[in-house]
């Protein structure tokens, strides 16, 4: 099973999000083609109500512990309640890779 598919399954099962967006950003890094190592995850869920950002991130990392050990190297998290998402302007662009020079 693809890592991206597994992440989506785990988050859907645990957090019942009203919005989930998962972007594989591995191509922006110094990794082999078709890698699944770097992701940006946006999750909108009532499960985050009353939680600070650090608590939300801990909750997501707990849900994804099996893939965070291997093969996922980096995960950018953007977590919102439905009310927060309704007024959000979007999520920031991911920074450029600083871990090496990407040829191309």
N, C-alpha and C positions, 0 to 999 in steps of 0.2 A: 504494500500500500504506500502511496506517495505520502511524504511527510506533511505536505500542505493539507491533504485530505484528512489525515489523522488529527492534526491540530484543529481543523474545523469541527470534526466529530466531537472531540473532547470538550471544546468550548461550548458547542451547542447543547450537549448533554448536561453539563454542569451548571451553565449560567443562563440558559434559555434566552439568548440575546434577541432584542428586537431589531438589531442591526449588527452585522459582523462583516468586516472587510479584512481579508488577509492577503497581503502582497508579498510575493517572493522577491526579495531584493538582492538575492545572491549574485545576480549578473553584474551588480555594481561593485563587487568585491573581487579580490584576487583568489578566486576559487575555480575549480574545473567547470567547464560548461555543464549546464543542466543540474547544478548543485541545488540542494535545498538546505541551506545553512543559515541564511539571513532573512528575517521576515519582519514586516511591519503589520501589527494587529490592532485594529480598531474594534472595540466591543462596546455596545450600548446595552445595558442590562439593569433591571430593577434590583438585581442582587448586589449592586454597588451602593444602594441607598444608605446614607448615614456613614459611609466609609471615607477615610482620607485616601489620597492617591496611593500612598505606600501600602495601605491595607488591600486596596484593589489589586495592585501589582502582585502582592504576596498571594492573593487568592488565585490569580491567573497562573502564576508560576507553580502553585500547588497542583492545579488542574493539569498543567502541561509537564509535570516532573519527568515523565517517561521519555519525552522527546527532548527536553532541555539537557539531559545528561549526554545524549548523543542522538541525532546528528546536528541539532540546532546549536549554532555558535552564538547568534545574536538575535534578540527579539525586542523590537521597539514597540512599546505598549501605549495605547491611547484609550483610556477607559472613561465612560460617561454613564450617567443615569439618563433615562429618556428625557427628563426635563432639561438637563445640561445639554444634551445633543440637539434639542430643538432650537437652542440659541447659539450653538457652536458655529464658528465660521469654517470649520474643517480641522484637519490635522496638519501639523507642519511637515514640510518635506524632510526626508531623511538626509543627514549629512553625507558628504562624500567620504569614501573609504580612506582611512589614514594608515591602513596596515600594509600598504604596498602599492606599487604602480601597476595599474591595470593596463595591459597592452591593448591597443586598438585604437 
